[in-house]
């Protein structure tokens, strides 16, 4: 009985071994996605220590668009320039940027 199972297992495994090829070559690296070859879109990050705070300045094409301030104690916060006019707005990770709609349900 065991001999029949061994022969059956070998008969099933032999076609799998016969399919392995030895002349296979690795695939070449895929090209980068279109539009992603330009390094101008990669942000430049400058890390500066101001007092005890660590300040990371993010720039694209030399233009400052975001500042991350990490105090020694507490959570980091971001200063973001949403319109690109140089006016930075404080943005927290924990605080959602969702504005709750307010409708008048009843008035008298």
C-alpha positions, 0 to 999 in steps of 0.5 A, spaced: 500 500 500 505 504 501 509 503 495 503 504 491 502 511 494 509 513 493 509 511 486 503 515 485 506 521 489 512 520 484 508 520 478 504 526 480 511 530 482 515 528 475 511 533 471 512 539 475 520 537 475 520 537 468 517 544 467 523 547 470 527 551 465 534 552 466 535 558 461 531 563 464 533 570 465 531 576 470 526 581 468 529 588 467 527 594 471 520 597 469 521 604 467 519 610 472 511 612 471 510 618 466 511 625 469 515 622 475 522 623 472 523 630 474 526 631 481 523 638 481 517 635 484 521 632 490 520 636 496 527 639 499 527 638 507 531 642 511 531 641 519 533 647 523 534 647 531 530 653 534 531 653 541 529 647 544 524 646 538 526 642 531 523 645 525 523 642 518 522 646 512 519 643 506 520 646 499 518 645 492 522 648 487 525 653 492 518 655 495 516 654 502 510 651 503 510 647 510 513 647 516 513 642 521 515 644 528 516 639 534 517 641 541 521 637 546 515 636 550 508 635 546 505 633 539 508 636 533 504 641 529 504 644 522 504 650 519 501 650 512 501 655 506 494 653 503 493 658 498 501 659 496 501 667 498 505 666 504 500 666 510 501 660 514 495 656 518 497 652 524 494 645 522 494 639 527 494 632 526 489 630 531 484 636 529 480 634 523 479 639 517 472 637 517 467 643 518 461 641 521 455 644 517 450 648 521 443 648 518 437 652 521 432 647 523 426 651 526 426 658 528 420 662 531 
